[in-house]
């Protein structure tokens, strides 16, 4: 895996590029001189958790022949006040639409968070990660 960052605008506005040419903008918070022109690094980390969990849950549920019409994941993260301001708690809420069996959804989430999602495995070393789900 290779990612490159190029500075777009001083002081903290960057664009990250992956090997496939995809890009994402990164910036610092206004209180340190940023301009809100991109994700902050810690937001990217939480987004990575959401993306990793989403992919794994969908893969598992599709193998179980569950019909997912839509999936939204809402993540709420708390950080400690001291530097480094690492995460202390992350809540991951899965909001499904489709014809899904609740016990299969719960099992897919459990497998994802306990076994398959690499980002979860990294973050759980320093913070509590909780999950919930709804099917509409």
N, CA, C and O atoms as CSV, one atom per row, in Angstrom:
chain,resi,resn,atom,element,x,y,z
A,1,UNK,N,N,0.844,-1.173,0.000
A,1,UNK,CA,C,0.000,0.000,0.000
A,1,UNK,C,C,0.891,1.238,0.000
A,1,UNK,O,O,1.852,1.335,0.763
A,2,UNK,N,N,0.549,2.175,-0.869
A,2,UNK,CA,C,1.296,3.423,-0.931
A,2,UNK,C,C,0.307,4.577,-1.032
A,2,UNK,O,O,-0.617,4.545,-1.843
A,3,UNK,N,N,0.509,5.589,-0.204
A,3,UNK,CA,C,-0.282,6.815,-0.234
A,3,UNK,C,C,0.691,7.982,-0.223
A,3,UNK,O,O,1.671,7.975,0.521
A,4,UNK,N,N,0.418,8.981,-1.050
A,4,UNK,CA,C,1.236,10.192,-1.088
A,4,UNK,C,C,0.379,11.387,-0.713
A,4,UNK,O,O,-0.811,11.431,-1.024
A,5,UNK,N,N,0.987,12.356,-0.042
A,5,UNK,CA,C,0.318,13.604,0.281
A,5,UNK,C,C,1.047,14.750,-0.384
A,5,UNK,O,O,2.277,14.803,-0.399
A,6,UNK,N,N,0.262,15.673,-0.938
A,6,UNK,CA,C,0.828,16.886,-1.528
A,6,UNK,C,C,0.139,18.080,-0.900
A,6,UNK,O,O,-1.080,18.099,-0.729
A,7,UNK,N,N,0.936,19.067,-0.562
A,7,UNK,CA,C,0.396,20.270,0.060
A,7,UNK,C,C,-0.332,21.101,-0.991
A,7,UNK,O,O,0.212,21.401,-2.054
A,8,UNK,N,N,-1.577,21.470,-0.672
A,8,UNK,CA,C,-2.372,22.297,-1.569
A,8,UNK,C,C,-2.293,23.770,-1.197
A,8,UNK,O,O,-2.161,24.644,-2.054
A,9,UNK,N,N,-2.379,24.023,0.122
A,9,UNK,CA,C,-2.413,25.401,0.601
A,9,UNK,C,C,-1.866,25.428,2.023
A,9,UNK,O,O,-2.304,24.640,2.862
A,10,UNK,N,N,-0.922,26.314,2.312
A,10,UNK,CA,C,-0.401,26.406,3.674
A,10,UNK,C,C,-1.494,26.859,4.650
A,10,UNK,O,O,-2.392,27.593,4.237
A,11,UNK,N,N,-1.458,26.464,5.891
A,11,UNK,CA,C,-0.399,25.632,6.433
A,11,UNK,C,C,-0.686,24.127,6.377
A,11,UNK,O,O,0.250,23.331,6.292
A,12,UNK,N,N,-1.966,23.722,6.425
A,12,UNK,CA,C,-2.255,22.306,6.664
A,12,UNK,C,C,-3.127,21.629,5.619
A,12,UNK,O,O,-3.534,20.486,5.827
A,13,UNK,N,N,-3.426,22.273,4.526
A,13,UNK,CA,C,-4.324,21.682,3.529
A,13,UNK,C,C,-3.523,20.799,2.570
A,13,UNK,O,O,-2.661,21.278,1.834
A,14,UNK,N,N,-3.829,19.495,2.595
A,14,UNK,CA,C,-3.138,18.506,1.775
A,14,UNK,C,C,-4.151,17.702,0.974
A,14,UNK,O,O,-5.341,17.675,1.288
A,15,UNK,N,N,-3.653,17.052,-0.062
A,15,UNK,CA,C,-4.451,16.080,-0.791
A,15,UNK,C,C,-3.677,14.775,-0.783
A,15,UNK,O,O,-2.496,14.734,-1.128
A,16,UNK,N,N,-4.362,13.707,-0.384
A,16,UNK,CA,C,-3.752,12.380,-0.366
A,16,UNK,C,C,-4.177,11.635,-1.623
A,16,UNK,O,O,-5.331,11.708,-2.044
A,17,UNK,N,N,-3.225,10.914,-2.216
A,17,UNK,CA,C,-3.454,10.133,-3.431
A,17,UNK,C,C,-3.095,8.686,-3.145
A,17,UNK,O,O,-2.061,8.404,-2.539
A,18,UNK,N,N,-3.953,7.763,-3.584
A,18,UNK,CA,C,-3.558,6.365,-3.468
A,18,UNK,C,C,-3.065,5.860,-4.818
A,18,UNK,O,O,-3.047,6.605,-5.798
A,19,UNK,N,N,-2.669,4.600,-4.867
A,19,UNK,CA,C,-2.104,4.025,-6.092
A,19,UNK,C,C,-3.115,3.935,-7.234
A,19,UNK,O,O,-2.728,3.801,-8.395
A,20,UNK,N,N,-4.405,4.009,-6.912
A,20,UNK,CA,C,-5.447,3.953,-7.940
A,20,UNK,C,C,-5.864,5.329,-8.432
A,20,UNK,O,O,-6.745,5.447,-9.284
A,21,UNK,N,N,-5.233,6.374,-7.897
A,21,UNK,CA,C,-5.561,7.727,-8.318
A,21,UNK,C,C,-6.702,8.379,-7.554
A,21,UNK,O,O,-7.092,9.504,-7.863
A,22,UNK,N,N,-7.240,7.684,-6.561
A,22,UNK,CA,C,-8.288,8.278,-5.736
A,22,UNK,C,C,-7.672,9.344,-4.836
A,22,UNK,O,O,-6.514,9.232,-4.434
A,23,UNK,N,N,-8.448,10.377,-4.523
A,23,UNK,CA,C,-7.925,11.460,-3.695
A,23,UNK,C,C,-8.861,11.766,-2.536
A,23,UNK,O,O,-10.055,11.467,-2.574
A,24,UNK,N,N,-8.287,12.364,-1.513
A,24,UNK,CA,C,-9.055,12.860,-0.381
A,24,UNK,C,C,-8.323,14.081,0.164
A,24,UNK,O,O,-7.095,14.099,0.240
A,25,UNK,N,N,-9.084,15.089,0.538
A,25,UNK,CA,C,-8.481,16.316,1.068
A,25,UNK,C,C,-8.391,16.239,2.585
A,25,UNK,O,O,-9.267,15.692,3.256
A,26,UNK,N,N,-7.303,16.806,3.106
A,26,UNK,CA,C,-7.025,16.802,4.536
A,26,UNK,C,C,-6.697,18.228,4.953
A,26,UNK,O,O,-6.025,18.953,4.220
A,27,UNK,N,N,-7.167,18.631,6.126
A,27,UNK,CA,C,-6.852,19.963,6.647
A,27,UNK,C,C,-6.853,19.913,8.164
A,27,UNK,O,O,-7.374,18.976,8.769
A,28,UNK,N,N,-6.270,20.919,8.760
A,28,UNK,CA,C,-6.250,21.046,10.205
A,28,UNK,C,C,-7.460,21.816,10.697
A,28,UNK,O,O,-8.204,22.402,9.910
A,29,UNK,N,N,-7.644,21.809,11.993
A,29,UNK,CA,C,-8.739,22.549,12.618
A,29,UNK,C,C,-8.457,24.047,12.554
A,29,UNK,O,O,-7.295,24.454,12.559
A,30,UNK,N,N,-9.500,24.872,12.492
A,30,UNK,CA,C,-9.294,26.321,12.449
A,30,UNK,C,C,-8.517,26.869,13.647
A,30,UNK,O,O,-7.783,27.847,13.512
A,31,UNK,N,N,-8.672,26.246,14.817
A,31,UNK,CA,C,-7.979,26.771,15.998
A,31,UNK,C,C,-6.460,26.589,15.944
A,31,UNK,O,O,-5.744,27.147,16.775
A,32,UNK,N,N,-5.962,25.816,14.976
A,32,UNK,CA,C,-4.507,25.712,14.799
A,32,UNK,C,C,-4.057,26.288,13.461
A,32,UNK,O,O,-2.895,26.154,13.078
A,33,UNK,N,N,-4.993,26.934,12.747
A,33,UNK,CA,C,-4.635,27.555,11.476
A,33,UNK,C,C,-5.191,26.877,10.245
A,33,UNK,O,O,-4.925,27.319,9.127
A,34,UNK,N,N,-5.959,25.809,10.424
A,34,UNK,CA,C,-6.584,25.141,9.286
A,34,UNK,C,C,-7.772,25.933,8.766
A,34,UNK,O,O,-8.188,26.919,9.374
A,35,UNK,N,N,-8.317,25.491,7.631
A,35,UNK,CA,C,-9.409,26.228,6.987
A,35,UNK,C,C,-10.638,25.364,6.717
A,35,UNK,O,O,-11.506,25.762,5.939
A,36,UNK,N,N,-10.729,24.196,7.340
A,36,UNK,CA,C,-11.862,23.284,7.111
A,36,UNK,C,C,-12.029,22.923,5.640
A,36,UNK,O,O,-13.153,22.801,5.154
A,37,UNK,N,N,-10.920,22.753,4.932
A,37,UNK,CA,C,-10.961,22.384,3.517
A,37,UNK,C,C,-10.746,20.894,3.293
A,37,UNK,O,O,-10.362,20.478,2.200
A,38,UNK,N,N,-10.986,20.102,4.305
A,38,UNK,CA,C,-10.827,18.664,4.168
A,38,UNK,C,C,-11.055,17.968,5.491
A,38,UNK,O,O,-11.294,18.603,6.518
A,39,UNK,N,N,-10.976,16.659,5.446
A,39,UNK,CA,C,-11.086,15.871,6.666
A,39,UNK,C,C,-9.888,16.150,7.561
A,39,UNK,O,O,-8.785,16.408,7.080
A,40,UNK,N,N,-10.114,16.096,8.841
A,40,UNK,CA,C,-9.002,16.121,9.794
A,40,UNK,C,C,-8.491,14.684,9.923
A,40,UNK,O,O,-9.247,13.737,9.703
A,41,UNK,N,N,-7.228,14.516,10.275
A,41,UNK,CA,C,-6.669,13.159,10.331
A,41,UNK,C,C,-7.453,12.180,11.211
A,41,UNK,O,O,-7.613,11.015,10.846
A,42,UNK,N,N,-7.937,12.636,12.351
A,42,UNK,CA,C,-8.681,11.726,13.223
A,42,UNK,C,C,-10.048,11.376,12.628
A,42,UNK,O,O,-10.573,10.291,12.883
A,43,UNK,N,N,-10.627,12.283,11.839
A,43,UNK,CA,C,-11.867,11.962,11.128
A,43,UNK,C,C,-11.619,10.879,10.084
A,43,UNK,O,O,-12.467,10.017,9.853
A,44,UNK,N,N,-10.456,10.933,9.462
A,44,UNK,CA,C,-10.105,9.894,8.490
A,44,UNK,C,C,-9.992,8.530,9.165
A,44,UNK,O,O,-10.403,7.511,8.609
A,45,UNK,N,N,-9.432,8.527,10.364
A,45,UNK,CA,C,-9.291,7.272,11.093
A,45,UNK,C,C,-10.662,6.673,11.412
A,45,UNK,O,O,-10.877,5.473,11.240
A,46,UNK,N,N,-11.581,7.512,11.876
A,46,UNK,CA,C,-12.937,7.041,12.164
A,46,UNK,C,C,-13.635,6.610,10.872
A,46,UNK,O,O,-14.353,5.610,10.858
A,47,UNK,N,N,-13.426,7.359,9.793
A,47,UNK,CA,C,-13.995,6.982,8.491
A,47,UNK,C,C,-13.452,5.635,8.036
A,47,UNK,O,O,-14.185,4.827,7.465
A,48,UNK,N,N,-12.177,5.392,8.287
A,48,UNK,CA,C,-11.576,4.105,7.945
A,48,UNK,C,C,-12.231,2.962,8.699
A,48,UNK,O,O,-12.452,1.888,8.140
A,49,UNK,N,N,-12.540,3.192,9.969
A,49,UNK,CA,C,-13.248,2.179,10.751
A,49,UNK,C,C,-14.619,1.912,10.140
A,49,UNK,O,O,-15.013,0.758,9.972
A,50,UNK,N,N,-15.342,2.973,9.811
A,50,UNK,CA,C,-16.663,2.805,9.211
A,50,UNK,C,C,-16.608,2.082,7.878
A,50,UNK,O,O,-17.423,1.198,7.614
A,51,UNK,N,N,-15.660,2.449,7.046
A,51,UNK,CA,C,-15.529,1.812,5.739
A,51,UNK,C,C,-15.151,0.352,5.840
A,51,UNK,O,O,-15.706,-0.491,5.136
A,52,UNK,N,N,-14.215,0.051,6.708
A,52,UNK,CA,C,-13.775,-1.332,6.909
A,52,UNK,C,C,-14.931,-2.188,7.426
A,52,UNK,O,O,-15.173,-3.286,6.926
A,53,UNK,N,N,-15.640,-1.675,8.429
A,53,UNK,CA,C,-16.766,-2.415,8.995
A,53,UNK,C,C,-17.874,-2.603,7.964
A,53,UNK,O,O,-18.465,-3.679,7.878
A,54,UNK,N,N,-18.156,-1.565,7.185
A,54,UNK,CA,C,-19.214,-1.650,6.172
A,54,UNK,C,C,-18.913,-2.738,5.149
A,54,UNK,O,O,-19.777,-3.555,4.829
A,55,UNK,N,N,-17.706,-2.744,4.647
A,55,UNK,CA,C,-17.330,-3.733,3.632
A,55,UNK,C,C,-17.441,-5.150,4.187
A,55,UNK,O,O,-17.995,-6.036,3.536
A,56,UNK,N,N,-16.913,-5.359,5.386
A,56,UNK,CA,C,-16.954,-6.702,5.968
A,56,UNK,C,C,-18.377,-7.160,6.263
A,56,UNK,O,O,-18.731,-8.302,5.973
A,57,UNK,N,N,-19.199,-6.281,6.838
A,57,UNK,CA,C,-20.581,-6.646,7.153
A,57,UNK,C,C,-21.351,-6.978,5.877
A,57,UNK,O,O,-22.077,-7.972,5.834
A,58,UNK,N,N,-21.200,-6.162,4.847
A,58,UNK,CA,C,-21.898,-6.424,3.581
A,58,UNK,C,C,-21.445,-7.753,2.980
A,58,UNK,O,O,-22.277,-8.535,2.519
A,59,UNK,N,N,-20.152,-8.016,2.979
A,59,UNK,CA,C,-19.652,-9.293,2.444
A,59,UNK,C,C,-20.272,-10.482,3.173
A,59,UNK,O,O,-20.711,-11.447,2.547
A,60,UNK,N,N,-20.303,-10.403,4.488
A,60,UNK,CA,C,-20.849,-11.511,5.283
A,60,UNK,C,C,-22.339,-11.687,5.012
A,60,UNK,O,O,-22.802,-12.807,4.795
A,61,UNK,N,N,-23.093,-10.590,5.022
A,61,UNK,CA,C,-24.540,-10.690,4.820
A,61,UNK,C,C,-24.893,-11.143,3.406
A,61,UNK,O,O,-25.864,-11.875,3.217
A,62,UNK,N,N,-24.125,-10.719,2.423
A,62,UNK,CA,C,-24.383,-11.189,1.056
A,62,UNK,C,C,-24.142,-12.690,0.938
A,62,UNK,O,O,-24.879,-13.382,0.235
A,63,UNK,N,N,-23.118,-13.199,1.621
A,63,UNK,CA,C,-22.877,-14.645,1.613
A,63,UNK,C,C,-24.023,-15.399,2.275
A,63,UNK,O,O,-24.286,-16.556,1.949
A,64,UNK,N,N,-24.702,-14.735,3.209
A,64,UNK,CA,C,-25.839,-15.350,3.893
A,64,UNK,C,C,-27.152,-15.103,3.150
A,64,UNK,O,O,-28.228,-15.397,3.671
A,65,UNK,N,N,-27.062,-14.563,1.934
A,65,UNK,CA,C,-28.243,-14.315,1.085
A,65,UNK,C,C,-29.230,-13.332,1.715
A,65,UNK,O,O,-30.441,-13.451,1.531
A,66,UNK,N,N,-28.700,-12.365,2.457
A,66,UNK,CA,C,-29.530,-11.313,3.029
A,66,UNK,C,C,-29.611,-10.151,2.038
A,66,UNK,O,O,-28.609,-9.776,1.429
A,67,UNK,N,N,-30.809,-9.584,1.882
A,67,UNK,CA,C,-30.986,-8.496,0.922
A,67,UNK,C,C,-30.807,-7.149,1.619
A,67,UNK,O,O,-31.605,-6.766,2.474
A,68,UNK,N,N,-29.747,-6.438,1.238
A,68,UNK,CA,C,-29.468,-5.106,1.776
A,68,UNK,C,C,-29.854,-4.095,0.707
A,68,UNK,O,O,-29.224,-4.025,-0.349
A,69,UNK,N,N,-30.893,-3.312,0.984
A,69,UNK,CA,C,-31.287,-2.261,0.047
A,69,UNK,C,C,-30.466,-0.995,0.265
A,69,UNK,O,O,-30.186,-0.254,-0.677
A,70,UNK,N,N,-30.085,-0.756,1.515
A,70,UNK,CA,C,-29.280,0.422,1.835
A,70,UNK,C,C,-28.603,0.189,3.177
A,70,UNK,O,O,-29.090,-0.568,4.017
A,71,UNK,N,N,-27.480,0.851,3.355
A,71,UNK,CA,C,-26.759,0.781,4.629
A,71,UNK,C,C,-26.117,2.127,4.894
A,71,UNK,O,O,-25.407,2.678,4.052
A,72,UNK,N,N,-26.378,2.636,6.067
A,72,UNK,CA,C,-25.726,3.856,6.543
A,72,UNK,C,C,-25.053,3.501,7.859
A,72,UNK,O,O,-25.601,2.748,8.664
A,73,UNK,N,N,-23.874,4.041,8.068
A,73,UNK,CA,C,-23.178,3.819,9.335
A,73,UNK,C,C,-22.881,5.180,9.943
A,73,UNK,O,O,-22.288,6.048,9.303
A,74,UNK,N,N,-23.303,5.351,11.191
A,74,UNK,CA,C,-23.062,6.596,11.912
A,74,UNK,C,C,-22.066,6.286,13.022
A,74,UNK,O,O,-22.290,5.399,13.846
A,75,UNK,N,N,-20.964,7.030,13.032
A,75,UNK,CA,C,-19.926,6.819,14.037
A,75,UNK,C,C,-19.805,8.062,14.913
A,75,UNK,O,O,-19.723,9.182,14.409
A,76,UNK,N,N,-19.795,7.854,16.215
A,76,UNK,CA,C,-19.570,8.934,17.173
A,76,UNK,C,C,-18.342,8.574,17.989
A,76,UNK,O,O,-18.272,7.504,18.595
A,77,UNK,N,N,-17.378,9.480,17.996
A,77,UNK,CA,C,-16.109,9.188,18.664
A,77,UNK,C,C,-15.817,10.219,19.746
A,77,UNK,O,O,-16.101,11.407,19.593
A,78,UNK,N,N,-15.246,9.737,20.834
A,78,UNK,CA,C,-14.803,10.608,21.924
A,78,UNK,C,C,-13.298,10.468,22.064
A,78,UNK,O,O,-12.735,9.385,21.903
A,79,UNK,N,N,-12.657,11.603,22.373
A,79,UNK,CA,C,-11.203,11.613,22.553
A,79,UNK,C,C,-10.866,12.166,23.929
A,79,UNK,O,O,-11.632,12.935,24.510
A,80,UNK,N,N,-9.719,11.767,24.436
A,80,UNK,CA,C,-9.298,12.320,25.715
A,80,UNK,C,C,-8.797,13.748,25.506
A,80,UNK,O,O,-8.480,14.142,24.384
A,81,UNK,N,N,-8.726,14.517,26.589
A,81,UNK,CA,C,-8.302,15.916,26.516
A,81,UNK,C,C,-6.785,16.066,26.454
A,81,UNK,O,O,-6.279,17.041,25.899
A,82,UNK,N,N,-6.061,15.107,27.019
A,82,UNK,CA,C,-4.604,15.196,27.071
A,82,UNK,C,C,-3.989,14.796,25.731
A,82,UNK,O,O,-4.546,13.989,24.986
A,83,UNK,N,N,-2.843,15.373,25.451
A,83,UNK,CA,C,-2.090,15.034,24.239
A,83,UNK,C,C,-1.268,13.783,24.525
A,83,UNK,O,O,-0.640,13.718,25.582
A,84,UNK,N,N,-1.237,12.802,23.656
A,84,UNK,CA,C,-1.953,12.735,22.390
A,84,UNK,C,C,-3.440,12.477,22.633
A,84,UNK,O,O,-3.806,11.670,23.489
A,85,UNK,N,N,-4.276,13.155,21.888
A,85,UNK,CA,C,-5.727,13.087,22.073
A,85,UNK,C,C,-6.304,11.856,21.368
A,85,UNK,O,O,-7.034,11.954,20.382
A,86,UNK,N,N,-5.943,10.702,21.917
A,86,UNK,CA,C,-6.386,9.444,21.312
A,86,UNK,C,C,-7.867,9.203,21.601
A,86,UNK,O,O,-8.442,9.810,22.505
A,87,UNK,N,N,-8.465,8.321,20.832
A,87,UNK,CA,C,-9.859,7.975,21.046
A,87,UNK,C,C,-10.001,7.173,22.330
A,87,UNK,O,O,-9.162,6.333,22.655
A,88,UNK,N,N,-11.082,7.449,23.054
A,88,UNK,CA,C,-11.400,6.679,24.251
A,88,UNK,C,C,-12.637,5.813,24.039
A,88,UNK,O,O,-12.793,4.769,24.672
A,89,UNK,N,N,-13.525,6.263,23.129
A,89,UNK,CA,C,-14.746,5.504,22.862
A,89,UNK,C,C,-15.231,5.830,21.456
A,89,UNK,O,O,-15.221,6.986,21.033
A,90,UNK,N,N,-15.653,4.797,20.742
A,90,UNK,CA,C,-16.266,4.976,19.424
A,90,UNK,C,C,-17.533,4.135,19.380
A,90,UNK,O,O,-17.509,2.932,19.640
A,91,UNK,N,N,-18.640,4.791,19.045
A,91,UNK,CA,C,-19.918,4.105,18.872
A,91,UNK,C,C,-20.172,3.956,17.377
A,91,UNK,O,O,-20.071,4.923,16.623
A,92,UNK,N,N,-20.499,2.747,16.957
A,92,UNK,CA,C,-20.747,2.453,15.545
A,92,UNK,C,C,-22.194,1.975,15.412
A,92,UNK,O,O,-22.550,0.908,15.911
A,93,UNK,N,N,-23.025,2.774,14.735
A,93,UNK,CA,C,-24.437,2.429,14.546
A,93,UNK,C,C,-24.675,2.074,13.081
A,93,UNK,O,O,-24.450,2.890,12.187
A,94,UNK,N,N,-25.131,0.850,12.849
A,94,UNK,CA,C,-25.434,0.359,11.506
A,94,UNK,C,C,-26.933,0.534,11.263
A,94,UNK,O,O,-27.750,0.019,12.026
A,95,UNK,N,N,-27.292,1.256,10.209
A,95,UNK,CA,C,-28.696,1.504,9.882
A,95,UNK,C,C,-29.003,0.851,8.540
A,95,UNK,O,O,-28.589,1.340,7.489
A,96,UNK,N,N,-29.729,-0.250,8.589
A,96,UNK,CA,C,-30.009,-1.058,7.399
A,96,UNK,C,C,-31.408,-0.800,6.860
A,96,UNK,O,O,-32.328,-0.462,7.604
A,97,UNK,N,N,-31.546,-0.965,5.560
A,97,UNK,CA,C,-32.846,-1.085,4.910
A,97,UNK,C,C,-32.776,-2.358,4.077
A,97,UNK,O,O,-31.790,-2.619,3.387
A,98,UNK,N,N,-33.831,-3.133,4.157
A,98,UNK,CA,C,-33.854,-4.366,3.393
A,98,UNK,C,C,-34.541,-5.475,4.154
A,98,UNK,O,O,-35.082,-5.271,5.241
A,99,UNK,N,N,-34.508,-6.641,3.566
A,99,UNK,CA,C,-35.093,-7.820,4.195
A,99,UNK,C,C,-33.960,-8.612,4.831
A,99,UNK,O,O,-33.297,-9.427,4.190
A,100,UNK,N,N,-33.765,-8.341,6.110
A,100,UNK,CA,C,-32.645,-8.938,6.833
A,100,UNK,C,C,-33.140,-9.603,8.107
A,100,UNK,O,O,-34.050,-9.105,8.770
A,101,UNK,N,N,-32.534,-10.723,8.438
A,101,UNK,CA,C,-32.840,-11.408,9.683
A,101,UNK,C,C,-31.948,-10.826,10.776
A,101,UNK,O,O,-30.724,-10.845,10.649
A,102,UNK,N,N,-32.557,-10.300,11.864
A,102,UNK,CA,C,-31.771,-9.635,12.905
A,102,UNK,C,C,-30.621,-10.474,13.461
A,102,UNK,O,O,-29.536,-9.943,13.701
A,103,UNK,N,N,-30.838,-11.772,13.671
A,103,UNK,CA,C,-29.760,-12.592,14.237
A,103,UNK,C,C,-28.579,-12.711,13.267
A,103,UNK,O,O,-27.431,-12.820,13.699
A,104,UNK,N,N,-28.856,-12.690,11.966
A,104,UNK,CA,C,-27.767,-12.744,10.987
A,104,UNK,C,C,-27.022,-11.415,10.926
A,104,UNK,O,O,-25.805,-11.387,10.744
A,105,UNK,N,N,-27.753,-10.318,11.077
A,105,UNK,CA,C,-27.110,-9.002,11.114
A,105,UNK,C,C,-26.192,-8.912,12.331
A,105,UNK,O,O,-25.048,-8.473,12.220
A,106,UNK,N,N,-26.701,-9.329,13.494
A,106,UNK,CA,C,-25.880,-9.271,14.706
A,106,UNK,C,C,-24.634,-10.134,14.562
A,106,UNK,O,O,-23.542,-9.726,14.958
A,107,UNK,N,N,-24.795,-11.313,14.002
A,107,UNK,CA,C,-23.648,-12.215,13.808
A,107,UNK,C,C,-22.630,-11.602,12.855
A,107,UNK,O,O,-21.426,-11.704,13.088
A,108,UNK,N,N,-23.100,-10.970,11.787
A,108,UNK,CA,C,-22.190,-10.329,10.828
A,108,UNK,C,C,-21.419,-9.191,11.490
A,108,UNK,O,O,-20.220,-9.030,11.260
A,109,UNK,N,N,-22.105,-8.408,12.304
A,109,UNK,CA,C,-21.433,-7.310,13.013
A,109,UNK,C,C,-20.416,-7.870,14.000
A,109,UNK,O,O,-19.293,-7.371,14.084
A,110,UNK,N,N,-20.799,-8.899,14.746
A,110,UNK,CA,C,-19.871,-9.505,15.710
A,110,UNK,C,C,-18.622,-10.046,15.015
A,110,UNK,O,O,-17.505,-9.793,15.465
A,111,UNK,N,N,-18.803,-10.780,13.932
A,111,UNK,CA,C,-17.649,-11.315,13.194
A,111,UNK,C,C,-16.765,-10.194,12.665
A,111,UNK,O,O,-15.538,-10.272,12.721
A,112,UNK,N,N,-17.401,-9.163,12.155
A,112,UNK,CA,C,-16.656,-8.020,11.628
A,112,UNK,C,C,-15.801,-7.387,12.707
A,112,UNK,O,O,-14.599,-7.196,12.524
A,113,UNK,N,N,-16.418,-7.063,13.824
A,113,UNK,CA,C,-15.722,-6.312,14.865
A,113,UNK,C,C,-14.724,-7.169,15.648
A,113,UNK,O,O,-13.725,-6.651,16.146
A,114,UNK,N,N,-14.984,-8.458,15.758
A,114,UNK,CA,C,-14.116,-9.320,16.558
A,114,UNK,C,C,-13.049,-10.043,15.748
A,114,UNK,O,O,-12.058,-10.512,16.308
A,115,UNK,N,N,-13.244,-10.139,14.419
A,115,UNK,CA,C,-12.324,-10.959,13.643
A,115,UNK,C,C,-11.795,-10.297,12.373
A,115,UNK,O,O,-10.587,-10.299,12.139
A,116,UNK,N,N,-12.674,-9.733,11.554
A,116,UNK,CA,C,-12.278,-9.354,10.203
A,116,UNK,C,C,-11.806,-7.916,10.006
A,116,UNK,O,O,-10.906,-7.684,9.199
A,117,UNK,N,N,-12.373,-6.955,10.702
A,117,UNK,CA,C,-12.051,-5.546,10.443
A,117,UNK,C,C,-10.700,-5.172,11.059
A,117,UNK,O,O,-10.566,-5.080,12.279
A,118,UNK,N,N,-9.721,-4.961,10.213
A,118,UNK,CA,C,-8.363,-4.633,10.668
A,118,UNK,C,C,-8.320,-3.318,11.432
A,118,UNK,O,O,-7.574,-3.188,12.403
A,119,UNK,N,N,-9.104,-2.354,11.007
A,119,UNK,CA,C,-9.099,-1.045,11.676
A,119,UNK,C,C,-9.622,-1.187,13.103
A,119,UNK,O,O,-9.087,-0.571,14.025
A,120,UNK,N,N,-10.655,-1.989,13.285
A,120,UNK,CA,C,-11.167,-2.237,14.630
A,120,UNK,C,C,-10.084,-2.835,15.508
A,120,UNK,O,O,-9.904,-2.424,16.654
A,121,UNK,N,N,-9.368,-3.802,14.970
A,121,UNK,CA,C,-8.335,-4.480,15.758
A,121,UNK,C,C,-7.248,-3.509,16.205
A,121,UNK,O,O,-6.700,-3.651,17.299
A,122,UNK,N,N,-6.934,-2.525,15.369
A,122,UNK,CA,C,-5.932,-1.518,15.734
A,122,UNK,C,C,-6.481,-0.582,16.806
A,122,UNK,O,O,-5.823,-0.343,17.819
A,123,UNK,N,N,-7.681,-0.053,16.588
A,123,UNK,CA,C,-8.244,0.947,17.494
A,123,UNK,C,C,-8.640,0.386,18.851
A,123,UNK,O,O,-8.569,1.095,19.854
A,124,UNK,N,N,-9.057,-0.876,18.898
A,124,UNK,CA,C,-9.528,-1.428,20.165
A,124,UNK,C,C,-8.418,-1.534,21.215
A,124,UNK,O,O,-8.696,-1.756,22.393
A,125,UNK,N,N,-7.189,-1.379,20.794
A,125,UNK,CA,C,-6.079,-1.404,21.751
A,125,UNK,C,C,-6.088,-0.175,22.657
A,125,UNK,O,O,-5.534,-0.205,23.756
A,126,UNK,N,N,-6.719,0.905,22.193
A,126,UNK,CA,C,-6.703,2.139,22.978
A,126,UNK,C,C,-8.080,2.682,23.309
A,126,UNK,O,O,-8.187,3.630,24.085
A,127,UNK,N,N,-9.139,2.113,22.746
A,127,UNK,CA,C,-10.463,2.664,23.036
A,127,UNK,C,C,-11.531,1.579,23.028
A,127,UNK,O,O,-11.349,0.495,22.473
A,128,UNK,N,N,-12.644,1.908,23.661
A,128,UNK,CA,C,-13.804,1.023,23.678
A,128,UNK,C,C,-14.598,1.261,22.396
A,128,UNK,O,O,-14.870,2.406,22.035
A,129,UNK,N,N,-14.964,0.193,21.717
A,129,UNK,CA,C,-15.777,0.295,20.509
A,129,UNK,C,C,-17.072,-0.466,20.755
A,129,UNK,O,O,-17.057,-1.657,21.064
A,130,UNK,N,N,-18.195,0.237,20.614
A,130,UNK,CA,C,-19.500,-0.384,20.794
A,130,UNK,C,C,-20.277,-0.314,19.484
A,130,UNK,O,O,-20.029,0.549,18.642
A,131,UNK,N,N,-21.225,-1.242,19.328
A,131,UNK,CA,C,-22.021,-1.278,18.100
A,131,UNK,C,C,-23.506,-1.375,18.428
A,131,UNK,O,O,-23.904,-1.822,19.503
A,132,UNK,N,N,-24.302,-0.944,17.468
A,132,UNK,CA,C,-25.748,-1.127,17.520
A,132,UNK,C,C,-26.236,-1.223,16.081
A,132,UNK,O,O,-25.511,-0.879,15.147
A,133,UNK,N,N,-27.477,-1.697,15.906
A,133,UNK,CA,C,-28.029,-1.721,14.550
A,133,UNK,C,C,-29.543,-1.577,14.587
A,133,UNK,O,O,-30.199,-1.891,15.580
A,134,UNK,N,N,-30.076,-1.091,13.468
A,134,UNK,CA,C,-31.520,-1.001,13.243
A,134,UNK,C,C,-31.790,-1.482,11.827
A,134,UNK,O,O,-30.986,-1.277,10.918
A,135,UNK,N,N,-32.928,-2.119,11.661
A,135,UNK,CA,C,-33.374,-2.540,10.331
A,135,UNK,C,C,-34.711,-1.861,10.070
A,135,UNK,O,O,-35.652,-2.023,10.846
A,136,UNK,N,N,-34.798,-1.113,8.997
A,136,UNK,CA,C,-36.056,-0.440,8.623
A,136,UNK,C,C,-36.604,-1.041,7.351
A,136,UNK,O,O,-37.653,-0.615,6.869
